[in-house]
Amino acid sequence: MHTTDSSIESNNAHGRNYLYRCLLSLTIVALPAAGSHVHARGGWDVSPSVALTTSYTDNVALDPPGRERGDFIQQINPGFAATLETPRANVAADYRMQNIFYANNTASNSTFHQLQLDGNAELVTEKAFVDGGMSLGQNLTDPSQPASSNLTVSESIQNVFSYYVSPYYRDVVTDNATGELRYTFGEVTFTDTNESSTLHSVSGILATDDRNRRTSWQTTFDSSYVDYDSGEEVRANQVEFEARHALSSTLRVFGVIGYEQTEINDPAATEPEGAIYRVGVAWAASPRTNMELAVGENAFGSGGAARISHQTSRTYMQAEYSEEVTTITEQLLIDRVFDRVDPLGNPVERGELTAGGVVVPGVVTDPFIEKAANLTFAVDTASTLTTLNAFHVERDFLVQNLRERFYGGSLSWGWSIGAKTSAEVYATYRWEDLTTGVPGDETYEWGIVGVRDIRPTLRGTVSFRRFRNDTDVEERLARGLPERESRENVVSFTLEKIF
């Protein structure tokens, strides 16, 4: 959330506390690698940077047409990318401090912190491990207050801090079966309102090795507990048994039976509970082409799942559909702040800040049934990368009896013009209906970005972005809701120094 000058010091104090916790987590995750392994096989690779950006927007607060206000915006953004790779531990961290200064709206000058930290370590050789992660970013938490980016003067932008630690033990149980037991603890905090939730989860799997067997099986269980500061509690338990049988070297059929239960400490809540069954087919047409389809019954009704992937040296395609009972807490714990790989899995030069994660309709404590379909397609040539993404998501809340729907997609085309110059053109579309009976919004955005490496450690960027939000203005005003319709054009110039 954008802050006034009088509250900047308070927010900076919050930021320092989170940074101290980040440094502590880095140390904890790296400890198992301490000693001769670090010196023998590698150490930290740290790349500090600072970026200076000047922008002009013709609608700094996304006001309705006719009431737009323009502003010049200056940013001074220091940051770093760091990695640690040893035989016993791996850590990757990307951080940026985004300092925003407005020429006219000086009361909205702000500092945002963006951090993504991921790590894993081997505690006991081939048996005991630990995963961990931390994220600090911003999300749009109030659907009635739009924002196109962190530069928008809006009360709907909130800081979201999350972290998790997940130790697990893996061992061979019998000659042909391996077991794993995992515990996960995580916490999500909306720092501006100081509302938080914690997750405790215990899961396990016992499975046979199916590589050289016609018939294989696995049994899994998952028990989770989400506790909110406001008093809400959500408990979920699930156990499944799955058997697979090979009809040929590439084709398998499988069946799943199980039971799932969700408990919510609210008398008005719908609590899915009941048997699970699914039947399906898995086809591995080649090492790079896989398909799995299943239909059956969940505790909340009939459903299914699907996943199809295909990859060549130049293309990648993945389509998937899933259904589950989940919470915003669980989704934010795996939210990504920085992209580290492109759609084909190739590492990007530095951690690139993403445009945002899951849609958070306020600080929600209500669990929901989510049905999600996603498609990714990418084509990589010697000098270009074209990426297409599409999605469709429905959420049925179990306490409020509301439904969310949103769908959309994006298309981008990147071009490496030469060894030192690149460009990207992109477009996105999104339709969302966040509350029952309220007209849905349509959001369009397109832009162009040019990047030039002036020197090996000095980079210049120029960009233009067009944002548009459409809605049924008359219907919203009749319901006493904000108009939300807005247009914005933003042009930016950036110089980034990498040390």
C-alpha positions as CSV (number, residue, x, y, z in Angstrom):
1,M,0.0,0.0,0.0
2,H,1.3,3.5,-0.8
3,T,2.2,5.4,2.3
4,T,2.5,9.0,3.4
5,D,5.8,10.6,4.4
6,S,4.8,10.4,8.1
7,S,4.5,6.6,7.9
8,I,7.5,5.8,5.7
9,E,9.8,5.3,8.8
10,S,7.3,2.8,10.2
11,N,7.3,0.8,6.9
12,N,11.0,1.0,6.7
13,A,11.2,-0.6,10.2
14,H,8.9,-3.4,9.0
15,G,11.2,-3.8,6.0
16,R,14.3,-4.0,8.1
17,N,12.7,-6.7,10.3
18,Y,11.9,-8.8,7.2
19,L,15.4,-8.3,5.8
20,Y,16.9,-9.6,9.1
21,R,14.7,-12.7,8.9
22,C,15.7,-13.2,5.2
23,L,19.4,-13.1,6.1
24,L,18.8,-15.5,9.0
25,S,17.0,-17.9,6.6
26,L,19.9,-17.7,4.1
27,T,22.3,-18.7,6.9
28,I,20.1,-21.6,8.1
29,V,19.6,-23.0,4.7
30,A,23.3,-22.7,3.9
31,L,24.6,-24.2,7.2
32,P,24.5,-27.9,6.1
33,A,27.0,-26.9,3.3
34,A,29.4,-25.3,5.7
35,G,32.9,-26.8,5.9
36,S,35.1,-28.3,3.2
37,H,32.3,-28.8,0.7
38,V,31.9,-25.1,0.2
39,H,35.6,-24.5,-0.5
40,A,36.0,-27.6,-2.6
41,R,33.0,-27.3,-4.9
42,G,32.1,-23.7,-4.9
43,G,30.6,-20.8,-2.9
44,W,28.4,-17.7,-3.1
45,D,28.0,-15.9,-6.4
46,V,26.6,-12.5,-5.6
47,S,25.7,-9.9,-8.3
48,P,24.7,-6.5,-6.8
49,S,22.9,-3.9,-9.0
50,V,21.3,-0.5,-9.0
51,A,18.7,0.7,-11.4
52,L,17.6,4.3,-12.1
53,T,14.2,4.7,-13.8
54,T,12.3,7.8,-15.0
55,S,8.6,7.2,-16.0
56,Y,5.7,9.3,-17.1
57,T,2.1,8.1,-16.6
58,D,-1.0,10.0,-17.9
59,N,-3.2,8.5,-15.2
60,V,-1.3,7.9,-12.0
61,A,-4.3,6.8,-9.9
62,L,-6.2,5.0,-12.6
63,D,-9.1,7.5,-12.4
64,P,-12.1,7.2,-14.7
65,P,-12.0,8.9,-18.2
66,G,-12.1,12.7,-17.9
67,R,-10.6,12.7,-14.4
68,E,-7.0,11.5,-15.2
69,R,-4.0,13.0,-13.5
70,G,-0.5,12.6,-15.0
71,D,2.8,12.5,-13.1
72,F,6.5,12.0,-13.5
73,I,7.9,9.2,-11.4
74,Q,11.5,8.5,-10.4
75,Q,12.8,5.2,-9.1
76,I,16.1,4.3,-7.4
77,N,16.2,0.5,-7.1
78,P,19.2,-1.3,-5.6
79,G,19.2,-5.1,-5.5
80,F,21.2,-8.3,-5.9
81,A,21.0,-11.8,-7.2
82,A,22.9,-14.5,-5.3
83,T,23.4,-18.2,-5.7
84,L,25.1,-20.9,-3.7
85,E,25.8,-24.3,-5.2
86,T,27.6,-27.0,-3.3
87,P,27.3,-30.8,-3.1
88,R,25.1,-30.6,-0.1
89,A,23.1,-27.4,-0.6
90,N,21.7,-25.0,-3.2
91,V,20.4,-21.5,-2.5
92,A,19.1,-18.9,-4.9
93,A,18.0,-15.4,-3.8
94,D,16.8,-12.3,-5.8
95,Y,16.1,-9.0,-4.0
96,R,15.1,-5.5,-5.1
97,M,14.3,-2.4,-3.0
98,Q,11.9,-0.3,-5.1
99,N,12.0,3.3,-4.1
100,I,9.3,5.4,-5.8
101,F,9.2,9.2,-5.9
102,Y,6.4,11.2,-7.4
103,A,6.8,14.7,-8.8
104,N,3.2,15.8,-7.9
105,N,1.9,13.1,-5.6
106,T,4.7,13.4,-3.1
107,A,2.5,12.1,-0.2
108,S,2.5,8.7,-2.0
109,N,6.3,8.3,-2.1
110,S,6.9,4.6,-1.2
111,T,9.4,1.9,-0.7
112,F,8.6,-1.6,-1.7
113,H,10.7,-4.7,-1.1
114,Q,10.7,-7.7,-3.4
115,L,12.5,-10.9,-2.4
116,Q,12.4,-14.5,-3.5
117,L,14.6,-17.0,-1.7
118,D,14.7,-20.8,-2.4
119,G,17.0,-23.4,-1.0
120,N,17.4,-27.1,-0.3
121,A,20.0,-29.0,1.6
122,E,21.0,-32.6,2.3
123,L,21.2,-33.2,6.0
124,V,22.0,-36.9,6.0
125,T,23.4,-38.5,2.9
126,E,20.6,-39.7,0.7
127,K,18.2,-39.8,3.6
128,A,17.3,-36.5,5.3
129,F,16.7,-33.2,3.4
130,V,15.2,-29.8,4.0
131,D,13.6,-27.4,1.6
132,G,12.9,-23.8,2.4
133,G,11.7,-20.6,0.8
134,M,10.8,-17.0,1.4
135,S,8.9,-14.4,-0.6
136,L,8.2,-10.7,-0.1
137,G,6.2,-8.9,-2.7
138,Q,3.0,-7.0,-3.4
139,N,-0.5,-8.2,-4.4
140,L,-3.7,-6.4,-5.3
141,T,-5.9,-7.3,-2.3
142,D,-9.0,-5.1,-2.8
143,P,-10.9,-5.7,-6.1
144,S,-12.7,-2.4,-5.8
145,Q,-9.5,-0.4,-6.0
146,P,-7.6,-1.1,-9.3
147,A,-3.9,-0.9,-9.8
148,S,-1.8,-1.6,-13.0
149,S,1.5,-1.8,-11.2
150,N,3.3,-0.6,-8.0
151,L,3.5,2.9,-9.6
152,T,-0.3,3.3,-9.3
153,V,-1.4,5.5,-6.4
154,S,-3.8,3.0,-4.9
155,E,-4.8,1.7,-1.4
156,S,-5.3,-1.8,-2.8
157,I,-1.6,-2.6,-3.1
158,Q,-0.5,-4.6,0.0
159,N,2.8,-6.1,1.0
160,V,2.7,-9.9,1.3
161,F,5.4,-11.7,3.2
162,S,5.6,-15.5,3.3
163,Y,8.1,-18.2,4.2
164,Y,8.2,-22.0,4.7
165,V,10.5,-24.7,5.9
166,S,10.0,-28.3,4.9
167,P,12.2,-31.1,6.3
168,Y,11.7,-34.6,4.9
169,Y,13.1,-38.1,5.3
170,R,13.4,-40.6,2.4
171,D,14.5,-44.3,2.6
172,V,14.1,-47.7,1.0
173,V,11.4,-49.6,2.9
174,T,11.6,-52.9,1.0
175,D,13.5,-54.2,-1.9
176,N,11.2,-52.5,-4.4
177,A,9.4,-49.8,-2.3
178,T,10.6,-46.3,-1.2
179,G,9.0,-44.1,1.4
180,E,9.1,-40.4,2.2
181,L,7.7,-38.5,5.2
182,R,7.5,-34.7,5.1
183,Y,6.6,-31.9,7.4
184,T,5.9,-28.4,6.2
185,F,5.5,-25.2,8.3
186,G,4.7,-21.9,6.6
187,E,3.4,-18.4,7.4
188,V,1.8,-15.7,5.2
189,T,1.5,-12.1,6.5
190,F,-0.2,-9.1,5.0
191,T,2.3,-6.6,6.5
192,D,0.2,-3.5,6.1
193,T,-2.7,-4.9,8.2
194,N,-0.5,-7.3,10.2
195,E,-3.0,-10.1,9.5
196,S,-1.3,-13.5,9.2
197,S,-2.0,-17.2,8.8
198,T,0.1,-20.3,9.5
199,L,0.2,-23.7,7.8
200,H,1.1,-27.0,9.3
201,S,1.2,-30.0,7.0
202,V,2.3,-33.6,7.3
203,S,2.4,-35.8,4.2
204,G,3.8,-39.2,3.2
205,I,4.2,-41.5,0.3
206,L,5.1,-45.2,-0.1
207,A,5.6,-46.3,-3.6
208,T,7.1,-49.1,-5.7
209,D,9.6,-48.6,-8.5
210,D,7.6,-49.0,-11.7
211,R,10.4,-48.7,-14.2
212,N,10.8,-52.5,-14.7
213,R,7.4,-53.7,-13.5
214,R,4.1,-54.2,-15.3
215,T,2.2,-53.4,-12.1
216,S,3.1,-50.8,-9.5
217,W,1.3,-49.1,-6.7
218,Q,1.6,-46.1,-4.3
219,T,-0.2,-44.9,-1.2
220,T,-0.2,-41.3,-0.1
221,F,-1.6,-39.2,2.8
222,D,-1.8,-35.5,3.5
223,S,-3.0,-33.8,6.6
224,S,-2.9,-30.0,6.8
225,Y,-4.1,-27.3,9.2
226,V,-4.4,-23.6,8.5
227,D,-4.8,-21.2,11.4
228,Y,-5.8,-17.5,10.9
229,D,-5.2,-14.6,13.3
230,S,-8.9,-13.8,13.1
231,G,-9.8,-17.2,14.6
232,E,-10.8,-19.2,11.5
233,E,-9.3,-22.7,11.2
234,V,-9.3,-25.1,8.2
235,R,-8.3,-28.8,8.5
236,A,-8.0,-31.1,5.6
237,N,-7.1,-34.8,5.4
238,Q,-6.7,-37.0,2.4
239,V,-5.5,-40.6,1.8
240,E,-5.3,-42.3,-1.5
241,F,-4.2,-45.6,-3.0
242,E,-3.2,-45.8,-6.6
243,A,-2.4,-48.9,-8.8
244,R,-0.9,-48.8,-12.3
245,H,-0.6,-51.5,-14.9
246,A,1.4,-51.3,-18.1
247,L,-0.4,-52.4,-21.3
248,S,2.7,-51.7,-23.3
249,S,6.1,-50.0,-22.9
250,T,4.4,-46.6,-23.5
251,L,0.8,-47.0,-22.3
252,R,-0.4,-47.5,-18.7
253,V,-3.9,-47.5,-17.1
254,F,-4.4,-46.6,-13.5
255,G,-7.0,-46.4,-10.8
256,V,-7.3,-44.4,-7.6
257,I,-9.4,-44.9,-4.5
258,G,-9.3,-42.8,-1.3
259,Y,-11.1,-40.5,1.1
260,E,-10.9,-36.8,1.8
261,Q,-12.3,-34.5,4.5
262,T,-12.3,-30.8,5.1
263,E,-13.3,-29.2,8.4
264,I,-14.0,-25.5,8.9
265,N,-14.8,-23.9,12.3
266,D,-17.8,-22.0,10.9
267,P,-21.4,-23.4,11.2
268,A,-22.3,-21.8,7.8
269,A,-19.5,-23.6,6.0
270,T,-19.9,-26.4,3.4
271,E,-17.4,-29.1,4.4
272,P,-16.6,-31.5,1.6
273,E,-16.2,-35.1,2.8
274,G,-16.4,-38.4,1.1
275,A,-14.8,-41.1,-1.0
276,I,-12.5,-40.5,-3.9
277,Y,-12.1,-42.6,-7.1
278,R,-10.5,-42.0,-10.4
279,V,-9.6,-44.1,-13.4
280,G,-7.3,-42.9,-16.2
281,V,-4.6,-43.5,-18.8
282,A,-1.0,-42.4,-19.0
283,W,0.8,-42.4,-22.4
284,A,4.5,-41.7,-22.8
285,A,4.7,-41.5,-26.5
286,S,8.4,-40.5,-26.3
287,P,10.8,-39.1,-23.7
288,R,9.6,-35.6,-24.6
289,T,5.8,-36.3,-25.1
290,N,3.6,-37.3,-22.2
291,M,-0.1,-37.4,-21.6
292,E,-2.2,-38.3,-18.5
293,L,-6.0,-38.1,-18.3
294,A,-8.3,-39.1,-15.5
295,V,-12.0,-38.9,-14.6
296,G,-13.8,-39.8,-11.4
297,E,-15.4,-38.5,-8.2
298,N,-14.1,-36.1,-5.5
299,A,-15.7,-35.3,-2.2
300,F,-17.1,-32.2,-3.8
301,G,-18.5,-33.8,-6.9
302,S,-17.6,-35.3,-10.3
303,G,-14.4,-34.2,-11.8
304,G,-11.2,-35.1,-13.5
305,A,-7.6,-34.1,-14.1
306,A,-5.4,-33.8,-17.2
307,R,-1.8,-33.0,-18.1
308,I,-0.3,-33.0,-21.6
309,S,3.3,-32.0,-22.4
310,H,5.4,-32.0,-25.5
311,Q,8.9,-30.6,-26.1
312,T,11.4,-30.4,-28.9
313,S,14.7,-28.6,-29.2
314,R,12.8,-25.5,-30.2
315,T,9.2,-25.8,-28.8
316,Y,7.5,-26.5,-25.6
317,M,3.8,-27.1,-24.9
318,Q,2.0,-28.0,-21.7
319,A,-1.7,-28.1,-20.9
320,E,-3.2,-29.1,-17.6
321,Y,-6.5,-29.2,-15.7
322,S,-6.8,-29.7,-11.9
323,E,-9.4,-29.6,-9.1
324,E,-8.7,-29.2,-5.4
325,V,-9.9,-27.7,-2.1
326,T,-7.3,-25.1,-1.1
327,T,-6.8,-21.7,0.6
328,I,-5.1,-18.4,-0.3
329,T,-2.5,-19.2,2.4
330,E,-1.4,-22.3,0.6
331,Q,-1.3,-20.6,-2.8
332,L,0.7,-17.6,-1.6
333,L,3.3,-19.9,0.0
334,I,4.2,-21.1,-3.5
335,D,3.8,-17.7,-5.2
336,R,6.8,-16.6,-7.3
337,V,8.1,-13.0,-7.2
338,F,10.9,-13.4,-9.6
339,D,11.2,-15.5,-12.8
340,R,14.4,-17.5,-13.0
341,V,13.8,-19.5,-16.1
342,D,12.0,-19.0,-19.4
343,P,9.1,-21.2,-20.6
344,L,11.5,-23.7,-22.0
345,G,13.4,-24.0,-18.7
346,N,16.4,-22.0,-19.8
347,P,17.8,-19.7,-17.0
348,V,17.3,-16.0,-17.4
349,E,20.3,-13.8,-17.1
350,R,19.1,-12.4,-13.8
351,G,15.9,-12.9,-11.7
352,E,13.2,-10.9,-13.5
353,L,10.4,-9.4,-11.5
354,T,7.0,-10.9,-12.4
355,A,3.8,-8.9,-12.9
356,G,2.2,-10.5,-9.8
357,G,0.9,-13.8,-8.7
358,V,-2.5,-15.2,-7.8
359,V,-5.5,-12.9,-7.5
360,V,-6.2,-12.2,-3.9
361,P,-9.8,-10.9,-3.3
362,G,-9.0,-9.2,0.0
363,V,-7.6,-10.9,3.0
364,V,-9.6,-14.1,2.6
365,T,-9.9,-16.7,5.3
366,D,-12.5,-18.7,3.3
367,P,-11.3,-22.0,1.7
368,F,-12.5,-22.7,-1.7
369,I,-12.8,-25.4,-4.4
370,E,-10.6,-24.3,-7.3
371,K,-10.9,-25.7,-10.9
372,A,-8.1,-24.4,-13.0
373,A,-7.0,-25.0,-16.6
374,N,-3.7,-23.6,-18.0
375,L,-2.0,-23.7,-21.4
376,T,1.6,-22.7,-22.2
377,F,3.2,-22.8,-25.6
378,A,6.6,-21.5,-26.5
379,V,8.7,-21.4,-29.7
380,D,12.5,-20.6,-29.4
381,T,14.5,-19.9,-32.6
382,A,18.0,-18.7,-32.9
383,S,17.0,-15.1,-32.3
384,T,13.4,-15.0,-31.1
385,L,11.2,-16.4,-28.3
386,T,7.5,-16.5,-28.7
387,T,5.3,-17.4,-25.7
388,L,1.5,-18.0,-25.4
389,N,-0.2,-18.5,-22.1
390,A,-4.0,-19.0,-21.5
391,F,-5.9,-19.8,-18.3
392,H,-9.4,-20.3,-16.9
393,V,-10.1,-20.5,-13.2
394,E,-13.2,-20.9,-11.1
395,R,-13.4,-20.7,-7.3
396,D,-16.4,-21.7,-5.2
397,F,-16.0,-20.5,-1.6
398,L,-17.1,-22.9,1.1
399,V,-18.3,-20.3,3.7
400,Q,-19.5,-17.2,1.8
401,N,-21.2,-19.3,-0.9
402,L,-19.7,-17.0,-3.6
403,R,-18.0,-17.8,-6.9
404,E,-15.0,-16.2,-8.6
405,R,-14.2,-16.6,-12.2
406,F,-11.4,-15.3,-14.3
407,Y,-9.8,-16.2,-17.6
408,G,-7.4,-14.7,-20.0
409,G,-4.1,-15.0,-21.6
410,S,-0.9,-13.4,-22.8
411,L,1.2,-13.4,-25.9
412,S,4.8,-12.2,-26.1
413,W,7.5,-12.0,-28.8
414,G,11.1,-11.4,-27.9
415,W,13.8,-10.7,-30.5
416,S,17.6,-10.7,-30.0
417,I,18.6,-8.1,-32.6
418,G,22.3,-8.6,-31.9
419,A,24.8,-9.5,-29.3
420,K,23.9,-6.3,-27.3
421,T,20.4,-5.4,-28.3
422,S,17.0,-7.1,-27.7
423,A,13.3,-6.2,-27.9
424,E,10.0,-7.6,-26.7
425,V,6.4,-6.9,-27.7
426,Y,3.6,-8.3,-25.5
427,A,-0.1,-8.2,-24.9
428,T,-2.3,-9.5,-22.1
429,Y,-6.1,-9.9,-21.6
430,R,-8.0,-10.8,-18.5
431,W,-11.7,-11.1,-17.6
432,E,-12.7,-11.4,-14.0
433,D,-15.9,-11.7,-12.0
434,L,-15.0,-11.5,-8.3
435,T,-18.4,-11.2,-6.5
436,T,-21.8,-12.6,-7.2
437,G,-24.0,-10.3,-9.3
438,V,-21.3,-7.6,-9.9
439,P,-20.4,-7.0,-13.5
440,G,-17.1,-8.5,-14.5
441,D,-14.1,-6.4,-15.5
442,E,-12.0,-6.7,-18.7
443,T,-8.4,-5.7,-18.5
444,Y,-6.2,-5.2,-21.6
445,E,-2.5,-4.4,-21.6
446,W,0.1,-4.2,-24.3
447,G,3.6,-2.8,-24.5
448,I,7.0,-2.8,-26.1
449,V,10.4,-3.0,-24.4
450,G,13.9,-2.3,-25.9
451,V,17.1,-3.3,-24.1
452,R,20.7,-2.3,-25.0
453,D,23.9,-3.4,-23.2
454,I,25.8,-0.2,-23.3
455,R,28.8,-1.8,-21.5
456,P,29.3,-5.3,-20.1
457,T,27.9,-4.1,-16.7
458,L,25.7,-1.2,-17.9
459,R,22.2,-1.7,-19.4
460,G,19.7,0.7,-20.8
461,T,16.0,0.0,-21.2
462,V,13.2,2.0,-22.8
463,S,9.6,0.8,-22.6
464,F,6.0,1.8,-23.4
465,R,2.9,0.3,-21.8
466,R,-0.8,0.8,-22.5
467,F,-3.3,-0.3,-19.8
468,R,-7.1,-0.4,-20.2
469,N,-9.8,-1.6,-17.7
470,D,-13.4,-1.8,-19.0
471,T,-16.6,-2.6,-17.0
472,D,-20.3,-1.9,-16.9
473,V,-20.1,1.6,-15.3
474,E,-23.9,2.2,-15.1
475,E,-24.5,-1.1,-13.3
476,R,-21.6,-0.5,-10.9
477,L,-22.8,3.0,-10.0
478,A,-26.3,1.7,-9.5
479,R,-24.9,-0.7,-6.9
480,G,-22.9,2.0,-5.2
481,L,-19.6,0.6,-6.4
482,P,-16.6,2.5,-7.8
483,E,-16.5,3.0,-11.6
484,R,-13.2,1.1,-12.1
485,E,-13.1,2.0,-15.8
486,S,-9.7,3.5,-16.6
487,R,-7.0,4.1,-19.3
488,E,-3.3,4.6,-18.8
489,N,-0.2,5.1,-20.9
490,V,3.3,4.8,-19.3
491,V,6.7,5.4,-20.8
492,S,9.9,4.6,-18.9
493,F,13.7,4.9,-19.3
494,T,16.0,2.8,-17.1
495,L,19.8,2.6,-16.6
496,E,20.9,-0.4,-14.6
497,K,24.5,-1.0,-13.3
498,I,25.5,-4.5,-12.4
499,F,28.5,-4.7,-10.2
